[in-house]
Amino acid sequence: MNATVWFIVVGGLFVFMAVSGSLLRRLPLSTAIIYLAVGFLLDPAGLAWSNIEPLESAPLLERITEIAVLISLFTAGLKLNVPWSSERRWATPLKLATISMTLTIAGVTAAGVFGLGLPLGAAVLLGAILAPTDPVLASDVQLASPQDRDRLRFALTGEAGLNDGTAFPFVMLGLGLLGVHDLGDNGWRWIAIDVVWAVGIGLGTGWLLGLIVGRFVLYLRRERLEAVGLDDLLALGLIALSYGIALLCHGYGFLAVFAAGLGLRRVERRATESALADRGDSEAEVPADLRASAALGKLEEIATQPATAPAYMAQAALGFTEQLERIAEAVVVLILGGMLSFRYLSADSLWFVALLFLVIRPLSVLLGAPMGNASRLQRPLVMWFGIRGVGSLFYLMYAINHGIPPMLAERLTALTITVVASSIIVHGISVTPLMQRYGRRQRING
């Protein structure tokens, strides 16, 4: 397809999505399903307007999916406006992103070895690719705003933000078992470097940068009346800095970007509480009207007032990254639709998709994060909404670019694309009716 036709197709699609957004929110149909269908029509369905070959285009696809995940992880971090000291709130997402994810990898590994006939290393790698839930495509079930305190949405947002980084050690383990990554004698290097060091450096780097940059910007705004505006560049800069420095120190950049969002939100929360306490306000929160003005950037002077400057900074950055997240979703899912050929749709492995969604995911949640105080709807919804998407595509391309055998790369590509496309369809169809029912139940009980 030439550039002119691409401009027309993408522009028309974006205009259609903009004018039909309110209608789509009422239908059992997610935006990702529409992007997937359009991408499919542009190539595999016969129009042949694009030519996307995942194995040949793996370096480019890795960069595209990497950027999409980074934006989404930072956005997720900014939405989680709950301090770490609130152990009950954080317990479920932490368990989901560690224990449940490890159980998922174990389940996929067993299915890969005994059901799909994969070697152990490839099965572990497949488990690591498919275990993370997706922060990009799961926006419909995540927190609507930093003021959202819903337990279900908090758990799914925290899980998606954390497990795109915590899956990385298992990706490296799978690559090591396939002989393309050094695990060290008896796995010592994997444990010391790929698990302990890389996870710690990733979280620590992002957290510190979020705190340092956030405090510095607030100091300039409140004390010097400088550095006002351009919060979009602040967000992009913090994402790039935390990711780059973490990688330079051999840490996991995904965890760093997520932690940077958490760190920036912590600066906002603590600074707001301090300013309101000094003012004698019993409510440790910026009033809703001032938060709305800060989020929309209507009143620039709010950016320098002690009580509202933190909210202005954090909310402006969040609003910008949410817009980028929507664009990234459209780009990646359109590309995925263009890869849905019979070569990369593994129809004979649909049983594996059902096993992952209906058995492995529910069991991993039940055993790893039982959610003892959850309502009758919260637990089954967490079990169901293990959405796979852009993160899985990134890990797949990362593995291909690290030299796994071509035949194995093609098999893993077929399985991953089948799972991700199936997730977009089945979770996209079910999200609206299920979340509407959940919302009604919460209003009745609330």
C-alpha positions, 0 to 999 in steps of 0.5 A, spaced: 500 500 500 502 506 498 503 512 503 497 516 500 492 510 501 495 509 508 493 516 510 486 515 507 485 508 511 488 510 518 485 517 518 478 515 516 479 509 521 481 514 527 475 519 525 470 513 525 472 511 532 472 518 534 465 519 532 462 512 534 466 512 541 460 513 545 456 508 541 461 502 541 461 503 549 454 500 549 456 495 544 459 488 546 465 490 541 472 493 543 476 498 539 481 493 539 476 488 535 475 493 530 482 495 529 484 487 528 478 487 523 481 493 519 488 490 519 485 483 517 482 486 511 488 490 509 492 484 507 490 477 509 483 477 507 485 478 500 486 486 499 494 485 500 495 492 501 500 491 506 505 486 507 507 484 514 511 478 515 513 477 523 519 473 522 522 478 517 520 484 520 521 482 527 526 488 529 521 493 527 516 490 530 520 489 537 521 497 537 513 498 535 511 494 541 516 496 546 514 503 545 507 501 546 508 497 552 512 503 555 507 508 554 502 504 557 506 502 563 507 509 565 500 510 564 498 504 569 503 507 574 500 514 574 493 511 575 495 507 581 494 513 587 495 508 593 501 508 597 505 502 598 503 502 606 496 500 604 498 493 604 491 490 603 490 494 596 497 492 594 497 484 596 492 482 590 496 485 584 503 483 587 501 476 588 497 476 581 504 479 578 508 474 581 505 467 584 499 467 579 504 469 573 509 463 575 503 458 576 501 460 569 508 459 566 508 453 569 501 451 566 503 453 559 510 449 560 506 443 561 502 444 556 507 446 551 511 440 553 506 434 553 500 437 549 504 441 543 511 437 543 515 443 544 522 442 547 523 444 555 526 451 553 521 453 548 515 451 552 518 455 558 519 461 553 512 460 550 509 461 558 513 467 559 511 470 552 503 469 554 503 469 562 503 477 562 496 480 562 496 486 557 497 494 560 495 496 553 489 492 551 486 492 558 484 499 559 477 497 559 478 493 565 483 498 569 482 504 573 478 509 570 482 515 574 487 516 580 481 517 584 478 510 582 478 505 588 475 499 585 478 493 588 477 489 581 480 495 577 486 496 582 488 489 582 488 488 574 491 495 573 497 493 578 498 486 575 498 488 568 503 494 570 508 489 574 508 483 570 510 485 564 517 486 567 516 480 572 516 476 566 522 478 563 526 473 568 523 467 565 524 469 558 531 469 559 530 462 562 527 460 556 532 463 552 538 460 556 535 453 556 535 454 548 542 455 548 542 463 546 543 466 553 548 464 558 545 462 565 551 460 568 553 454 572 547 451 575 543 457 573 547 462 578 548 467 573 540 467 571 538 468 579 543 473 581 543 477 574 536 476 571 532 475 577 535 479 583 539 484 580 535 486 574 528 486 577 531 490 583 535 495 579 529 496 574 524 498 580 529 502 584 531 506 578 524 508 576 522 509 583 528 514 584 527 518 577 520 519 578 521 522 585 527 526 583 524 529 577 517 530 580 520 534 586 525 538 582 519 540 577 515 542 583 520 546 586 521 550 580 514 551 579 512 553 586 518 556 588 521 559 582 514 560 578 518 556 572 518 550 568 510 551 567 507 547 561 510 542 556 508 536 561 507 532 555 515 532 554 516 531 562 512 524 561 516 522 555 522 524 558 521 520 564 519 514 560 525 515 556 530 516 562 528 511 566 528 506 561 534 508 558 538 508 565 535 501 567 537 498 561 544 501 561 545 498 568 542 491 566 536 492 569 529 491 566 526 497 563 519 495 563 519 495 571 523 502 571 518 505 567 512 503 571 516 505 577 517 511 575 509 513 574 508 510 581 514 515 583 511 521 580 504 519 583 507 519 590 510 526 589 503 528 587 500 525 593 505 527 598 506 534 596 498 535 596 497 532 603 503 537 605 500 543 602 493 542 604 495 540 611 499 547 612 493 550 609 489 547 615 484 543 610 482 536 613 481 533 606 488 530 604 486 531 597 485 537 592 478 539 591 474 535 585 473 542 581 481 544 581 483 537 579 479 537 573 482 544 571 489 541 573 487 535 568 485 539 563 490 545 563 485 550 563 488 555 568 496 555 568 496 559 574 494 552 578 501 549 576 504 554 581 499 554 587 502 549 592 495 546 593 494 544 586 501 544 582 502 537 584 495 535 581 497 539 575 503 536 573 501 528 574 494 529 571 497 533 565 502 527 564 497 522 565 492 525 560 498 526 555 500 518 555 493 516 555 492 519 548 498 516 546 496 509 549 490 509 544 494 511 538 499 505 540 493 500 541 491 502 534 497 501 530 499 495 534 493 491 533 492 494 526 499 490 524 497 484 528 491 484 523 495 484 518 499 478 520 493 474 521 494 469 515 493 462 515 500 461 516 500 464 523 493 462 525 494 455 529 487 452 528 489 446 531 492 449 537 485 452 539 484 447 544 491 450 547 487 457 547 481 454 551 486 451 556 489 458 557 483 462 558 479 457 562 483 453 566 490 455 567 488 463 568 483 461 573 487 456 577 493 460 577 489 466 580 485 461 585 491 458 587 496 464 587 491 470 589 485 467 592 482 474 594 479 472 600 475 478 601 473 479 594 465 479 592 462 474 588 463 478 582 470 480 583 474 474 583 471 470 577 472 477 573 479 477 575 480 470 573 477 471 566 480 478 564 487 475 563 488 479 557 494 477 552 496 483 547 502 487 546 506 485 551 506 478 548 508 480 541 514 484 544 516 478 548 515 474 542 519 479 537 525 479 543 526 472 543 526 472 535 531 477 535 535 473 540 536 468 535 532 462 536 531 457 531 527 459 525 522 453 525 521 454 533 520 461 531 515 460 526 511 455 531 511 460 537 509 466 532 503 462 530 501 460 537 502 467 540 498 470 534 493 465 535 492 467 543 493 474 542 488 475 536 483 470 540 484 474 547 482 481 543 476 477 540 473 473 546 475 478 551 473 484 547 466 481 546 465 480 553 468 486 557 462 491 556 456 486 558 461 483 564 463 490 566 456 493 566 453 488 570 459 489 575 458 496 575 450 495 577 452 490 582 457 495 585 452 501 585 447 496 588 452 494 594 455 501 595 
